[in-house]
C-alpha cells in the first residue's frame, strides 16, 4: 500500500490542528496512510481531546491553547518540527498497539531515509534543526 506524504509547511496552531482533524476524519476515503510534516508560525500549546480547557488554562501560561483531535497532555510548540500519521480503517497499523509498535520500531528509521521532492536527502537531525525549510 502506498503512503501519501503531505508537507504543509509552517502554519498557525488552529490550522495545524484543524488539518490533523480533517485528515483523521477523511483518511478512510483516501484509502492510504497519510504522513504529514508541519511547523508552527508562533509559539502555542496543544492539549488532548479529553482535557478540560479551564484546567489546561490554569496549568500553563502558553497561548494560544488549541485542542488536538487526539488524546494526551499539554504539548508546547514553537520552532519544532512536527509530524502526524493517520491510518485508514483496515490498515495493519490502524490499532493503537500496532501504531505504537510502528513508531517505536520503524518511524524514526523511515523518516531518516525520507527523500522530499526537490531536495537532497538529509539526516533527521539536520532537517529538524532547519525550522524554516520546507520539503
C-alpha positions, 0 to 999 in steps of 0.5 A: 500500500502506498503512503501519501506524504503531505508537507504543509509547511509552517502554519498557525496552531488552529490550522495545524490542528484543524488539518490533523482533524480533517485528515483523521476524519477523511483518511478512510476515503483516501484509502492510504496512510497519510504522513504529514510534516508541519511547523508552527508560525508562533509559539502555542500549546496543544492539549488532548481531546479529553482535557478540560480547557479551564484546567489546561488554562490554569496549568500553563501560561502558553497561548494560544491553547488549541485542542488536538483531535487526539488524546494526551497532555499539554504539548508546547510548540514553537520552532519544532518540527512536527509530524502526524500519521493517520491510518485508514480503517483496515490498515495493519497499523490502524490499532493503537498497539500496532501504531505504537509498535510502528513508531517505536520500531520503524518511524524514526528509521523511515523518516531518516531515509525520507527523500522530499521532492526537490531536495537532497536527502538529509539526516533527521537531525539536520532537517529538524534543526532547519525550522524554516525549510520546507520539503 
